[in-house]
Every structure is written in structure tokens, then in C-alpha cells.
Amino acid sequence: MAIEAFRVELPEHNTYGEVMKGYFSLMRGFGIEFARRSDRLLIPTYGRAWFDDYVERRRAEDPQRVMRRQSPEDPSFFLGEYLRAPGTIYREVIPNSGDLRVISKKIVDMRNTWLHFSDEPSAAQLREAADLVRAFGQKVSMGIQGPAARMMKRIDRIRSGQYQAAASEPQTPAQPEPASNGGDEPPAEVELETAERPSRPPIGGLWRGDIPERRVRVTRTRDVVDVQTGRSLRSEVDGSFSEKLRQWTSAQPMGELWVDADGAVGGFIDGEERLLGYTGPDPAGEIARGFLVRRYYDILDGKLVDLDSGVALTELVPEGAAATAMAIQNAVVSQAEPGGTIRVTNYGDVLYIDDRGMTRLAVATPSTWFPGHLS
């Protein structure tokens, strides 16, 4: 019998296209291998139509969540069933263990996050996704753990500058496709109108336009001073200076920051120019300000819990913040459904993400959220 193989495509650069290529190729390989494993373990008992039979049964049990058209290679389906469906057939494919369920939930949450949180996913986010797939593969002895580990190494080398993509090899001339514009190829770029002043991205997004000349730096005493004048920015900041500073710096920007005429503050995150926030009020209408914290949350027995520890928010916050923490928990519990994703940004925006999109349910602070998660 011939042995088939699926090649996971590794990124060549830290660009949107390369990152997306790496993510979807990794998840495709993961899904195909899991489907083949399921066939190998389930066909002897349930026959070759096991998947179609299972989907029909689950549609009768849960028609709102289980659609007619499902793929056995879709991680969001088989992991969702493994996590939520009582007596699911997938627990005959992989063990029903606590640590594997946590990793599976994180993979599903990462998928929801990629689809709905950011239009500019980074190599750092791809590395996090690859690490989760590697851990899953390691737990259940799947071959995907190898390509996932290799992807992590590639990303580390790209981010450190050690990896340089090889120059493209000459391509064999192909038969040109018919064109309707005199033989010219259609353009590969979309021309964009240039605004008088570039519109600001969401907080955390890639900086648009030129970097302003005004530079500021964070001192050891947790002040922010103008590099040229030495003056503090405290008088320019609207609201709590310490909270603004925490929001600007909790994503660990490298080097000096910069401030534009409208109060927009920027810095380098993972080598990319990002909008970190504002000295004045944040723009109205932003759902998810800042950067996602690398933590995952869930609802367990009606309580908002940290996915790794299983400990509830209301059991950890100081007594003086208990009422606010309870209000945050109630807001999340009232909206979150099984299979949805609960994340938080460094600004404290508590987010609920599912197939319908993303909603901000509450705003937390370091004292009203899980200790250490926003620090």
C-alpha cells in the first residue's frame, strides 16, 4: 500500500499572506490526519458510513448547532464534538482526559480568534497556534506534531532574522491565459486613495502612515518623558496615568515610543509598528482594544474560570473588587454559549467570540480580573 503524505507549508516571511498560508496549511494537515485516524479506528466497528451516520444522529439531537454539511477533516467540528457532545464517538478516537480537553478548547478558541479578532495576524500568533497543535499531536501520538514543531522553529528564525527566504527559482514559461485588455495581465494590487491624514487603525492594529518625529521613553520610575525636552507626559494624559501606561506597555513594546499630534501613541511589537493607544480618550465604538492576552477562559458550573487552572474569577479577586468581578462574571455567563470563545485584551476588554462574530461583554482591570493576567 502506498503511503500518502501531506506537506505543511511553512511561512517564508512575517507577512499576512505567509502567516495565513502557514495557519491554514497546518490546520488542514491536522484535520486530514485526524480524519484518517478516525476512519482507521471506527470503520471496523461502525462501517464506512460511520461519519454520515454520526452527523445524522447528532443533527437529530442538536439541529441548531450541527448542520447537514459537515466535514470529517474540519477541526472545529470534530474538536467541538469531542468537547461538548455527550457520549460522542470521537472519544473512541482520542482519550477523554482533562489536559487534552484543555488543549482542544484552546485550538477551537484560537480558530475563532483568527477568524474574528484580527485582520493582521502575526507570526507570533501563528507560533502560538502551532504550539497548541504540537501539544495535541504529542498527547495522542499524531504525526502533525513534527510539522508543527518545525513551524515553530521557522517562525523563531524569521523573527530573529536568522532565516532568509531563498530567491525564487526560474519558472518554466506557461501558456499565457487569454486577456481582455490587450494581452496585459490583470493587476495584483488594489489601488487605494490616499487620505489627507491616514485613518487610525483599531488600537493594537498596524500603524498607518509615517512615524512622527516626537519620541518618548518609559523611565525606571514608570514615568513617560519626551526624549527631546525631558518633560513628563502626565499633564497630557486623560484619566489615570498609571492605567494608560500599563495599557501602552503591557504588550512589551521594544525601544522608544512615539506620539502623534492627535495623541496617538505607537511602538514596535514583534518588530512591527503598532498603535498602542492614545494620551486622550480612546475612540468610541472600538470593541477590542489592544492585544489579546495569551490566556483562555470558559464557563464551568455557571462560573467564569481560567481554562488552565479551572479556578473561578470570583474566588481569586480581592474582597474590595468582588462585586465588580461578580458583575463581569454575570455578563459573560449570560451571553456565552457552549463552544464559544472567551478572551481578554491587555486593555481589559472581555470578549465573546463565536461563528457570528465578536462582542465585548465587559471591561476589567487588573484588580477585577484574574490576578496577574493583565499585569
N, C-alpha and C positions, 0 to 999 in steps of 0.2 A: 504494500500500500504506500502510495506517495505521501510524503509529509508536507503539508502546506505550511506557509508562514505568512504573517502579516508584518510589514515593516512600519514601525512607528517613526514618523518624520520628526527629526529634531530641528529646533529653530536655528537659523543662521545669524540672526541679529535680534536685538531688543527692539523690534518694531511691531506694530499692531498686527500686520499680516503674518509675520513669523510666529508671534505668540499664539494667535488664533489657530494657525496651522498645527502647531505643536499640541495645543489642548485638544482639539477635535480629533487629531490623529491618535493621541494617547487614549482618549475615551472610546474611540472606535475599536482600537485593538483590545482594550479591556472588555468591551461588550461582546465582541466576536469570540474571544477566548471563553468568557463565562457561558455564552450560549452553547458552545461546543461541549464544555464540561457538563452543562445541564443535560444535553442530549445523551451523553455517554452514561450518566448516572440514572436518568429517568426513563429512557426508552425501554430498557429491559423489563421494567415493571409496568409502565403505563402506555407503551406503544409509541409509534412515530407521531401520532397526532396529539401527544400529551400537551403541547403548548396551546393549540387551538381549543382543546377540551378545557384546559385550565382557565383560559380567558373567558370562555362562555360561562363557566361556573361562577367566576368572580364578577362578571357583569350582572348576573342574576342577584348576587349578594350585595354589590355596591355599584349600581349603574351610573351614579353621578361621577365617580372617580375613575372607573375602569371603562375605557372606550372600546369600541369594537375593533378598531385598527390598532394593534399593539405589535411591537417587535420584540422577539426574544433577545435581541442584541442591544436593547436600549437600557443603559444602566439606571436611568431614572425610574423605569418600570420595575425591573427585577429587584433593585435595591429597595424601592418603595414597598413592594410586596413583602419582601423579607422583613422589613421593619414593622409593617402595620397590619398585614393580613393575618387573621387568626388561623393557625394550622396550615400556613402556606406551604406549598410544595417545595419552595426554594430552601426551606430548612432541611431538606434532604440532599441539597447540593452543597451547602456550607453550614458549619455549626452555628447554633443559636446561642452564641456567647456574648457576654456583656461588652467586652473590648471590641469585638468585631462589629457589633451593632453601633457602637460609638463611631468607629471609622466609617461605616456605611452611611450613617446620618450626616457626617461631615462631607462625604463625597456628594451626596444629594444636595446638601446646603451650598456647597461650592458651585455646583451646576446651576442652581437657582440664582446665586450671586453673579456668576459670569453672564447670565442671560439678562439680568435686570438691574444690576447695580452700576456697572462702569462701562462706558464706551471706549475706554482706553486701558484694557487690562495689561499689566506689566509682566516682565519676565519673573519678577519676584512672586506674583500671584500664580504664575504657571508653575513655579518651583513648589509652591505650597500644594497645588493640585497633584503634581507628580509624586510628592512625598506621601500623600494620602493613598494614592493608587498603589505605590510601592509597599506601604504598610499593609494594605489589604491583601495584595498578592503574596506577601511574605507569610501572613497569617494562615492562608489556605493553600499555599504551595502552587501559585499560579505563575506562569512564565512572564506575565506582564510586569512583574517586579523588576526584571532585568532592564527592559527599555525605560521604565520609569526612573530607575536609579541612574541610568546613563543620561537621561534628560536632565536630571538634577545637576549632574557634573557638567554637562554642556552649558547650562544656564550660569553656573558658578564661574565658568571660564569666560563666558561672554561678558558678564558683569564686571569681572576683574580685568578685562582687556587681554586675557591670555589666548582667547580664541578669535581668529580672524577667518571669515568665510573665504573659501577658495574662489578664485576667479571662475566665472562661468566658462565651461568648455564650449568650443565652437559647435554650433548645431548644424546638422545636415539640412541643407535648404529644403523646405517643404513646398508642396504645390500651393501657390497663393490662392486664398479664398476670393470669390467674386466680390467686388465692392461697387457701391453705387455712387461713389464720389470721385470718379476719375482714376481709380486704382489706388488711392491713398488708404492706409489702414485707419480705422476709427481711432479716435484719441483714447488713451488710457487714463487720462486725468480729467477731473471736473474743475472747470474754471470757477473761482469764487470771487464775488465782488468784494473789493476792499473797503471796509468802513473807515470813517474818519478816525475813530478810535475803536480798536478791536473790542468786541463784547467780551465780558468776563465769562470764563467757564464756571461750572459749579465749584465750590470750594473743594480742593483736592484734585481738580482737573489740571490738564496740561496748560501752562501759561501761554497766553496768546499775545503775539506782538513782541516788540523789543523789550529787553530787560531795562528798567530805569536805572539811572546813574546812582540814585541815593542808596547807600548801603548801610545796614545796621548790624550789630552783633549782640549776642546774648552774653552777659558777663557772668562771672562766677557767683556773684551775689544775686543772680536772677533778675537783673535789670536788662533793658534793651536800650542801647545807646547808638546815636548816629556816629558812624565811623569818622566822618569829616569834622563834625563840631564837638563830638563827645557828649552831647546833650541827651538826656533820657527821653524816651518816647511816652512816658507815663501821662503827661498832660494831653497827649493826642489820642489816648485810648478811651473809648466809650465803654463804661461798665467796669467790671472787675479786671484790673490789670493782670493779676496772677492767673485768672482763668483764661484770659486771652493768650497769655504767654504759654500756658500749658497746651492750649489748642494748637498754637503755631509750632510748638517744638516736640509734641509727643510722638510725632512720626519720625523724629530724629533727622531733621534736615542737616546736610553737610555744609560747613563753611558759613559765610555771611549770608544774611537775608537781605531782601531789598524791599523798598516801599515806593509805590507809585503815587501820583498826585491825588488820586481818589481814595487813598488809604489802603489799597490792595497790597497785601504782604506776600512775597514769594520766596521760594528757596529750592534747593536741589534735593530731591528724594530719589534715591537709587539712580543718580546721575541724570535725572530728568527735571526740567523746570516746572514747578507746580505752584498753583495758587494755594497758599496756606490759610488765608483768612483776611480780615480787614481790621484796621485800627478803630473804625467806627462800627455802626450796627451791621449785622450780616444782612444780605439781600433777602427780602421777603419771598416766600414761596419755595425755598430750597427744601427738599425732602431729606436728603442725606448729605450733610455737610462733613467734609473731611475724608478720612481714610478708615477703612474697615479695620477694627481690632481683630487680631488673629485668635478669636475665641468664638465658641459656638454655644448656643443655648437651646433649651427645649422646655416643654410643659410636661410635668410629671406629677400625677395625683393633684392636679389643679394648682400647681405651684410653678413659678419660673425658676429653672435650675440651670446651673453651669453643666454643660454636657459631659465634661471630663470627670468632674467630681460627683455630680448628682446632688450637690448641696443647693438648697433654695436661697434666693436672694434675701428673703425676709429673715433668714436665720443668721445672716452674716453682717448686715449693716448695723451701725451704731444705734443705740436706743433713740437718740435725738432725730435720726433720719428714718425711723421705722414707718411712720405714717406715709411719707413720700414714697418709700420703697414699696409699700403695700399698694399705693395708688398706681405705680408703674406696673407692678405685677398684675393688678386687676385689668389694666388697659391692655396688656399683652394677652392674658388668658381669655379675655372677652372676644378677641379678634383672631387669634392664631388657631389654625386647624391642623389636624394630623397631617404630616408631610410637608407643612410649610417651614420656612426658614426664619430664624430669629437671629439677627446680628446687631452689633452696635458699632458706631463710628467713634473716633477719638474725640469728637465734639459732644458725644453723649447721645446722639440721635439713635433711639431704639427702633429698629426696622423690622417689619414683617414682609417677607418676600415669598411669593408663590407664582404659579403659572400665569396669574392675572396681572402681576406687576409688583410694585413695591410701595409700602405705606409706612409713614413714620407714626408710631403709636405713642411715643413719649420722649422726653428729653431727660437724661440722667446726668448726674455729676459724680465725681469720684467718691463723694460721701454717701450718695444714694444708689450706687451701683456695686457690683461685686468688688470687694477690696483688691486693689492692685491692677484691675483690668483697664482702667482709664488713666493710670499714672504714667 
